Amino acid sequence: MSHHDLEQRVAALEARLRAAEDLDALRRLKARYGKLLDRRYARRGGLRPPSEVEPLAREAAALFTADAVWDGGPGLGVCEGREAIFERLAHSTLQFAWHFFVKPDLEVEGDTAHGTWDILSPCTTAEGRPMWMAGVEHDSYVREGGVWLHRSMKLDLVFMAPYDRGWAKAKPPEGGAGPAR
C-alpha cells in the first residue's frame, strides 16, 4: 500500500468516525432535552416547584441556539429565541409528561443537520386528565463552538387521546391525520 493510499484510507476512516460521532452527539442532545423536560415533574405526578423547574428549563433552553425556534403546534405555541424557550419550558401546561423520542432519522451535512423523531408522551392535563400524545418532531441542528444545538424544533401532532378511551377513537388534529411533510 502506497503512502498516498494510506493517507486516503485514514482520511476516509476519519470522515466515517466524524459522522458516527456527530450522529451520537445529536442522539445525546435529544436525550438530554427529554430528560430535562421530564425532570420538571415529580415521580408521583405534579409539576415540581418553580425553584426546581426554572434551572431545568434554563438548562433545556441552553440546548438551543440564541435565535432558535421552538414550535409546539397550535396547542403549545411558538417561541423564538433562547429566552422565550426558557419561559415556555419554565411554565408547563401539564401536571405530568414523559417523553419517549424514538426512530431518529438524522442527516448531517458538515456543521448542520436535520432530522425527525417520533414522540410518544403519556401526560396529564392541567385539569388532571390522563392522555396519550403521539407526534413527529422535525428538528434542525447546528454545530456552534464544536457543540451541537437545536436550531429549530417543530412538533406535528398525530393524536392526543384520553388514556381511558385510547387512540382508536381519537380525532386527528386540525389539518390532517399526521405530519404534513
PyMOL commands that set and color helices and strands:
alter all, ss='L'
color gray80, all
select helices_A, chain A and resi 3-38+50-61+82-90
alter helices_A, ss='H'
color red, helices_A
select strands_A, chain A and resi 64-71+78-80+94-97+100-109+112-125+130-144+147-162
alter strands_A, ss='S'
color yellow, strands_A
deselect
rebuild
show_as cartoon
